[in-house]
Amino acid sequence: MNSASDIVRLENISKSFGGHGVVHNLDLIIKDGEFVTLLGPSGCGKTTLLRIIAGLETQDSGKVFIGGKDVSTIPPNKREVNTVFQSYALFPHMSVYDNVAFGLKMEKTPKNEINERVMAALETVMLTGFASRMPQNLSGGQQQRVAIARAIVKRPKVLLLDEPLSALDYKLRKQMQTELKHIQRKLGITFIFVTHDQEEALSMSDRVVVMNEGVIQQDATPKEVYENPKNMFVAKFVGEINVLQATIEKTEAGKLRANVEGRQCSLTRKHSFVEGDKVKLLLRPEDIRLEHIKDADSDYPLQGIIEETTYKGATLDSIVRLDSGTQIMASEFFDEDDPEFEYKSGEKVAVKWVDGWEVLLPDD
């Protein structure tokens, strides 16, 4: 049953190439006006899924609904979607204006309406004064905006974007991320964005759909994906993560504790594990805090040796070898006014973490 707010619904989608399964029995619902990112490594099925929505690939099984209508067997030009490709695919012999107007001309849209819609699309992507330019005279970011204008001028219900920022340099890429978010909010069009860049996905999206081997691993908000990864694949793929071995224990007072890498540590985050369960304790580098050990006899829960430090401007990253032999990374905001902040290679340190920020997963 389709909800009125479901702009895209995929039901039991499977796709194989040469006998190799790329997407497996996948279900996905995307609400009207959402910015949803399909995130995963190369070969995980995210681009294939995007092309199935566009009608550029035909699923082996399952159904595709757009705006409540079953479009599973409808050709691409009859679907209310448009696609922005990684290569932009602009016509080099046409001006910016003609590139944007091309689809409308093919549909035999009245000339005065074409002009009105093209100029409105160029204004949206901040290229009003570039209508007469040729693609080869534009920067990479400008070419990308022309491709977006060409896509939105036809007023699709859904805009599909297949890694459109991957060819841009870092600074321009960050700028275009902001501009894409602005365009999406302004138009209210549903964006389905494909990328393998975790930072890009987290910073731009309302929801992130993490995929691996043709299966959705987690479908949640960026905050939920980062702070509460559903499994080890998500935890390791999205950002840096430290993985420690632990066993759930209880003290005599009933306070939950765990044996972490051979040392007893308190657990402050709620979880459903019971005494004796073996788990993996996950910690983001920015949630770890290091302290100088001033008293050699002090019994700090976790201790280790500084192996390497890297100054990154805002943060100081430290590689620590725990007494158990496990290597972890801590990333702390750099405080140049604190003489106790920096650590030397070979120095013994105590390792703690911010209360409530540990993640526990079963030790499968």
Secondary structure, DSSP 8 states (H G I E B T S, - for coil): ---TTEEEEEEEEEEEETTEEEEEEEEEEEETT-EEEEE--TTSSHHHHHHHHHTSS--SEEEEEETTEE-TTS-GGGSSEEEE-TT----TTS-HHHHHHHHHHHTT--HHHHHHHHHHHHHHTT-GGGTT--GGGS-HHHHHHHHHHHHHTT--SEEEEESTTTTS-HHHHHHHHHHHHHHHHHH--EEEEEES-HHHHHHH-SEEEEEETTEEEEEE-HHHHHHS-SSHHHHHHSS--EEEEEEEEE-TT--EEEEETTEEEE--S-----TT-EEEEEE-GGGEEEEE---TT---SEEEEEEEEEE-SSEEEEEEEETTS-EEEEEEE--TT-TTS---TT-EEEEEE-TT--EEEE--
